[in-house]
């Protein structure tokens, strides 16, 4: 009887408490469900990959679809109508208008307190300059992308620090930098004798930062004929801009070459490739070399070329520690361009998080007649792709920097510059004579060389592929840069074929520098 009374009392109390407990549980469950994360985008990407590809349809009226670039860039965000202008955060969002090849709108959502709502298109957000447009022409349009603004250079002055526009392209800059090379979410079949596929970000979710937040988080859904993807980006403004990327990629169909963490840049000419005789600039490029830190600890430096024909270089690397397209040489005199300031364009360094396993860093060089074309692409391509339904996981940190030396091992010298010209010899009468060879000069610099004890014997390990022979080599101090210079003369056997060379400074059995990995494209004899 006593047990029955106790049981009844307990049951009554539980019945009374049950609604409260259920309500609390519902609130807890609701709170958990509303916290948007990468886990919300991954199922969308997987579901999308299981369906046939549906190409986006352009909704542009002729006045926008036929617009020239000079008119398109007149459409700018209204500075007094930026997103978050009244939210107390130092971040602002501006948007890109549809136009030209940006024919279909991308959906942009905002995350506030876990809740998601679409940022709807409003033509009042834009200044259309002197364009004469019928207001009805914008009635059914949308956004093509977005830009992030933040006071990176001076307190109280908004600077654009990130641009997301076109396919899966984005660009980032840090303090005192100007836009140069770009990155992409994914590359497919780049450099192959088939049409390259350009996956595109179709939808974004951007977290509204709190006033005290110093970084910005957003997510993206990627789609293309043969792949989909879910992405999380964490942007940290600063002296160097840091972008942390988490990618989950699903294959919709067979892919010959998948490019992970792709970088896209421009190289027209530089000291290692004869410049345009009608151009006053000594060099014209957004990047001048590919750097790789292999899983075994070796550092490679591959100067870029603007070849006559498509060129692809492959570097087999297991568990890469880093790679990137760098702009080495920050002296204004290296470029002499006041308008485009190539000396202030950042390098981009990819630092993989976790073990990426076996694969290759690939460099694609495409001939270009001018600087309006991005003709350089570098990316990681894994040896093994996941089966359909399983994601490829790729997490990495991107550094957008002007301080390339800080990326390097402090105990190794780096290549400051590569110079190429027609080879020459000094005759008995001291007059220089071109002997049909090719001259190569490589300058190495770094603290390890500047601090060498007097009398240290320095040599160079040099190798050349079968299409050339080394007919002279000199290793000598370069007191101007407190480094060392390697000078080579090589004789090319067949100018229609490529020449590969490698070199590194050594002292005894100790390696002092990164490995200079150089390619002379076909028809490069005599510095041409």
C-alpha positions, 0 to 999 in steps of 0.5 A: 500500500505504501509502495502504491501511494509512493508510485502514484505520487511519483506518477502524478509529479511526472505527469505534471512535470512532463509538459515542462520537460517536453517543452525544454527538450523541444527548445533544446532540440530546436536550438541544436537544429538551428545552429547552421554548420557544414553538416547542413550543406553536406547533405545538400551536396550529396543529394544534388550529386545523386540527381542529374545535372541541371544547368542554370538558366540565364535570366538576363535581358539583352541590356545586361547580357550584351554589356561590355566590361567597361560598363559592367564595372560602373555598377558598384555597391551603394556605400551607404547601403551596405549589408550590416551597416547598422549592426556594429560589426566592422565587417560589411557586405557588398554585392555584385550585380548580374551582367555579361557572363554572369547570367544566372543569379546566386542565392545569398543567405544570412545566418543570424542567431542560427536562423537563415533568411535570404538576402533578397535582391534590391536594385537600390543597393547599387549605383549604376553610374551613368548607365541608362537603364529602364528600371523594369530591366532589373525587375527579375534579376539577382546577385552574381556574387559578393564582396567583404569589406573591413578596415584593414589599412586604416581604422574607420576606412572600409577596404574590400578584402575578399571578392567572390564572383564567377564560377567558384572563383574568389580573391583575398588580400591583406594589409597594403595588398592589391588584388592579383591571383585568384583561387577556386573551389574546384578545377576539373580537367584543367589542361586536358585536350577536352573542354575544361569544366568550371564548377560554380558556387550556387548558394551561400550562407553567411554568418552575421558577425557580432561586433567583437568578432574579428573573423567572418564565416560563410558556407557555399554549395558547389555544383557542376556536371560531374561534381558537387561540393559543400564548403566552409570558409573562415576569413581572418583579416590582417597583415596577411589574410588567412582563409581556412577552407573545409571542402567535401566534394562528391562526384556525380560522374567520372572525372579524368583530373580533379584539381583541389585547392586550385590557384589561378594567376598570370605570367606574361614575362620576366627576367627568366623569359625575354620581355616585350621589347616595346614594354618599359616594364622589366616584368609583368606578372601576378606570380613568378613561381610555384613553390612546393614543400613536399611530404619528405621535407624538400622545398622546390621552386619552379619559375613560371613560363609563358610558353608558346604551347600548352605546358603541363608540369607534374610533381609527384608528392605524398602528403604535401606540407604546402604549395603555392603560387608566389610573387617573389621580388617586392622592389618596385623597380622590378615592375615599374608599374604605378597603375597596376602595382604588381609589387603589391600583389600577394602570394597565395600559399596552401597549407593542407590540414591532415594527411592528403595522401598520395597525389601530385601538384600540377602546374598548367602554363598556357600561352597568352599574348597579354596580361588580361588572361589568367594563364597559370593554374596550380592545384593538387590532384589526388591519385585516388578519387572516392567512389560515388556517394562518398565525399573527398575531404580536403581541409586547408589553410590559405595564406595571402601574403607579401612576406614569402620568406616567412613561408620558407624554412629559415635554415634554407636559402631561397631563389631570389631571381632567375635570369636567362639570356643568350650564352656568351664567352669573353674573347681574347680581346675582351669582347663578348661573343655569343656562342649559341648557348643559353645563359642561366643565372640563379641568385640564392639568398637567405640568413643561412648564406649571410651567416656562413663563416668566412672561407666556407666552401660552397658548391652546387648540385646541378642536373639537366635532362638529356636534351641539353648539356652543361658546358660551363658552371660558376658558383660565386658570392653575391655580396649585393644580396649577401647570397650566392650566384649560380651561373650556367651555360647550356647547349640545347640539342633539339630546340623543339624539345623541352629542357628540365634542370635542377640545382641546389647549393651545398656545402659538403654533404649539407644542402643549403638551399631549396631546389631550383626546378627549371623548365625551358620550353621548346623554342627557348634557345638564346633567350627567346 
